[in-house]
Amino acid sequence: MIPFPSSTEVCIVGAGPSGLACALGLAARQIPFVIVDALEQGHNSSRAVLLQASALEALGALSPELSAELVSDGIQSKTWLATDPQDRPVFHLRMADLERHTKYAFFLLNPQHRVEHRMREYVQRGGNPIHWHKRVSSVREVAESAQYELQFESGDVLRARYIVAADGSKSFLRTVAGIPFIDPHTKKAAGPGPNDLSFVVADIVFEEPLPSNVPRDTLKMIVGTNGFILTAPIRDSSPSAGGNPAQNLFRVYFGVPDTPPRSPDAAYLQEILDTQGPGSHSALHAVAKIAKVLDSARYRTRMALVDKYVHRAQGGAYILLVGDAAHKHGPAGGQGMNMGICDGCELAQAIDEHRSAALTAEERGTRHDTVEILEAYSTRRRAVAREVMDMVERMTEVENGGAGWGPYFLLTALWFFFKMPFVNSWAACKISGLGHAKRT
Ligand SMILES: Cc1cc2nc3c(=O)[nH]c(=O)nc-3n(C[C@H](O)[C@H](O)[C@H](O)COP(=O)(O)OP(=O)(O)OC[C@H]3O[C@@H](n4cnc5c(N)ncnc54)[C@H](O)[C@@H]3O)c2cc1C
């Protein structure tokens, strides 16, 4: 049993991708921290599957070995092909255009739980344990020592100057900091609304023979009149696979107009594939048949963004937001985990700069708190989130397809624009997040 400390410099609450990225950044800078999570162990559910070049670059700057291992765990999708149900191309995004800027000129298809597993390995390898089963239940300021005191459900107590709120979209710490989570459309606190999206994420093994319009090496999306279907091939690394991994394992996203069942079964998913999936309206291809559903879940998302990522308590302690605690949106373009990782890496750098500035001030005998360093982090990452959310919204409009002239013109215009090399390069840069990379 690892003893739980009573004080530290930084407490990271949440060991998801954002918290882990921040932990790696702090460890690289030798800043003492404690990372806690309410779960009993890392989660294992089907969520993100796409890692973008910007997250790989950010992690690679901290540990090139980690990025290399993430890449070798996954499948490199060099393109993203979208078609309509008749198999006519809607757009074909070619990531090779990024080769001049990054060695990660692809979408990395690697399930979130496996990405987190690798990140945890690297955090722990640096001698930093992850303290599971530690749910923060209350926080109070200790102004005399410029610290917060965190109380856990386990009864433990921890003091820290900085709290990193990496506790996901329902963030408790965001509430403690009094930072509202606002729907950018209604400008009201995020709640159920017309922009909510329902979708299903399932890990599916398809039967052999797999129709060739479900590629084993690239992302493929079908934009229908009733939602979208995205197939992402993934490597089978489950212990049960042994030496015989499933060849046709895919993570499949289904955009659905109605409320799906809580854990959709093979019959429900096959019906969507039969009516809207690849091959459903094509004489050339058969529809892929489901052999097995390994995991499935429904999700509902709505957009929300905080107005600031930083809260300074009167005595000079901080709550600093990263990842889903600060922004949430739909899954289009696979951006959430990616942004969270980049938030975490940048926040570690900002904390380092803030501490160094405080030390210098102390040496000079002044007590100037350079809050502007942390505010700059907040302003920059919020602007990135706003831009990404706009892009996700546009992508969601495309993915939702629909009947009538409006969607028809939108899809035709896309097909036309993506033929132009500079449009392709611009879109690849945007979606990869490289355009937002921090210049240091
Ligand atoms: C279906 C689906 C598909 C997605 N697809 C993609 C994709 O392809 N690409 C992509 O980039 N993103 C995708 N995302 C988004 C991505 O999953 C999230 O953006 C990402 O998980 C956010 O990471 P996080 O670390 O900020 O929060 P989380 O992963 O939610 O982690 C928060 C952690 O905080 C812990 N916690 C919460 N409260 C407390 C507390 N009080 N005390 C202690 N611990 C606490 C939780 O247990 C949890 O482990 C998808 C999301 C969904 C739902």
The ligand as an SDF file (V2000), in Angstrom:
LIG
                    3D

 53 58  0  0  0  0  0  0  0  0999 V2000
  -18.0740    8.2800  -27.2840 C   0  0  0  0  0  0  0  0  0  0  0  0
  -16.9370    9.2190  -27.2520 C   0  0  0  0  0  0  0  0  0  0  0  0
  -16.0480    9.2510  -28.3080 C   0  0  0  0  0  0  0  0  0  0  0  0
  -14.9730   10.1220  -28.3100 C   0  0  0  0  0  0  0  0  0  0  0  0
  -14.0940   10.1080  -29.3700 N   0  0  0  0  0  0  0  0  0  0  0  0
  -12.9770   10.9110  -29.3250 C   0  0  0  0  0  0  0  0  0  0  0  0
  -11.9320   10.8060  -30.3200 C   0  0  0  0  0  0  0  0  0  0  0  0
  -11.9940    9.9930  -31.2560 O   0  0  0  0  0  0  0  0  0  0  0  0
  -10.8250   11.6230  -30.1860 N   0  0  0  0  0  0  0  0  0  0  0  0
  -10.7120   12.4970  -29.1440 C   0  0  0  0  0  0  0  0  0  0  0  0
   -9.7090   13.2360  -29.0880 O   0  0  0  0  0  0  0  0  0  0  0  0
  -11.6790   12.5890  -28.1730 N   0  0  0  0  0  0  0  0  0  0  0  0
  -12.7870   11.8160  -28.2220 C   0  0  0  0  0  0  0  0  0  0  0  0
  -13.7080   11.8300  -27.2010 N   0  0  0  0  0  0  0  0  0  0  0  0
  -13.5230   12.7330  -26.0730 C   0  0  0  0  0  0  0  0  0  0  0  0
  -12.5930   12.1400  -25.0000 C   0  0  0  0  0  0  0  0  0  0  0  0
  -13.0280   10.8670  -24.5900 O   0  0  0  0  0  0  0  0  0  0  0  0
  -12.5820   13.1150  -23.8210 C   0  0  0  0  0  0  0  0  0  0  0  0
  -12.3820   14.4070  -24.3190 O   0  0  0  0  0  0  0  0  0  0  0  0
  -11.4650   12.7530  -22.8200 C   0  0  0  0  0  0  0  0  0  0  0  0
  -11.7490   11.5740  -22.1190 O   0  0  0  0  0  0  0  0  0  0  0  0
  -11.2960   13.8900  -21.8130 C   0  0  0  0  0  0  0  0  0  0  0  0
  -10.2700   13.5470  -20.9450 O   0  0  0  0  0  0  0  0  0  0  0  0
  -10.1730   14.2010  -19.4970 P   0  0  0  0  0  0  0  0  0  0  0  0
   -8.9270   13.6200  -18.9090 O   0  0  0  0  0  0  0  0  0  0  0  0
  -10.2980   15.6670  -19.6020 O   0  0  0  0  0  0  0  0  0  0  0  0
  -11.4680   13.7020  -18.7090 O   0  0  0  0  0  0  0  0  0  0  0  0
  -11.9240   12.2160  -18.3560 P   0  0  0  0  0  0  0  0  0  0  0  0
  -11.3820   11.2390  -19.3350 O   0  0  0  0  0  0  0  0  0  0  0  0
  -13.3960   12.2870  -18.1840 O   0  0  0  0  0  0  0  0  0  0  0  0
  -11.2250   11.9100  -16.9560 O   0  0  0  0  0  0  0  0  0  0  0  0
  -11.6400   12.5280  -15.7700 C   0  0  0  0  0  0  0  0  0  0  0  0
  -11.1980   11.6780  -14.5810 C   0  0  0  0  0  0  0  0  0  0  0  0
  -11.4790   12.4050  -13.3870 O   0  0  0  0  0  0  0  0  0  0  0  0
  -11.9490   11.4970  -12.3990 C   0  0  0  0  0  0  0  0  0  0  0  0
  -12.7500   12.2570  -11.4150 N   0  0  0  0  0  0  0  0  0  0  0  0
  -13.9310   12.8910  -11.6300 C   0  0  0  0  0  0  0  0  0  0  0  0
  -14.3510   13.4930  -10.5080 N   0  0  0  0  0  0  0  0  0  0  0  0
  -13.4200   13.2460   -9.5600 C   0  0  0  0  0  0  0  0  0  0  0  0
  -13.2980   13.6110   -8.1720 C   0  0  0  0  0  0  0  0  0  0  0  0
  -14.2080   14.3650   -7.5420 N   0  0  0  0  0  0  0  0  0  0  0  0
  -12.2140   13.1520   -7.4820 N   0  0  0  0  0  0  0  0  0  0  0  0
  -11.2640   12.4010   -8.1040 C   0  0  0  0  0  0  0  0  0  0  0  0
  -11.3430   12.0300   -9.4120 N   0  0  0  0  0  0  0  0  0  0  0  0
  -12.4000   12.4480  -10.1270 C   0  0  0  0  0  0  0  0  0  0  0  0
  -12.7410   10.4850  -13.1840 C   0  0  0  0  0  0  0  0  0  0  0  0
  -12.8380    9.2570  -12.4820 O   0  0  0  0  0  0  0  0  0  0  0  0
  -11.9550   10.3630  -14.4830 C   0  0  0  0  0  0  0  0  0  0  0  0
  -11.0310    9.2930  -14.4700 O   0  0  0  0  0  0  0  0  0  0  0  0
  -14.8050   10.9830  -27.2020 C   0  0  0  0  0  0  0  0  0  0  0  0
  -15.7010   10.9500  -26.1270 C   0  0  0  0  0  0  0  0  0  0  0  0
  -16.7560   10.0810  -26.1320 C   0  0  0  0  0  0  0  0  0  0  0  0
  -17.7040   10.0360  -24.9670 C   0  0  0  0  0  0  0  0  0  0  0  0
  1  2  1  0
  2  3  1  0
  2 52  2  0
  3  4  2  0
  4  5  1  0
  4 50  1  0
  5  6  2  0
  6  7  1  0
  6 13  1  0
  7  8  2  0
  7  9  1  0
  9 10  1  0
 10 11  2  0
 10 12  1  0
 12 13  2  0
 13 14  1  0
 14 15  1  0
 14 50  1  0
 15 16  1  0
 16 17  1  0
 16 18  1  0
 18 19  1  0
 18 20  1  0
 20 21  1  0
 20 22  1  0
 22 23  1  0
 23 24  1  0
 24 25  2  0
 24 26  1  0
 24 27  1  0
 27 28  1  0
 28 29  2  0
 28 30  1  0
 28 31  1  0
 31 32  1  0
 32 33  1  0
 33 34  1  0
 33 48  1  0
 34 35  1  0
 35 36  1  0
 35 46  1  0
 36 37  1  0
 36 45  1  0
 37 38  2  0
 38 39  1  0
 39 40  1  0
 39 45  2  0
 40 41  1  0
 40 42  2  0
 42 43  1  0
 43 44  2  0
 44 45  1  0
 46 47  1  0
 46 48  1  0
 48 49  1  0
 50 51  2  0
 51 52  1  0
 52 53  1  0
M  END
$$$$
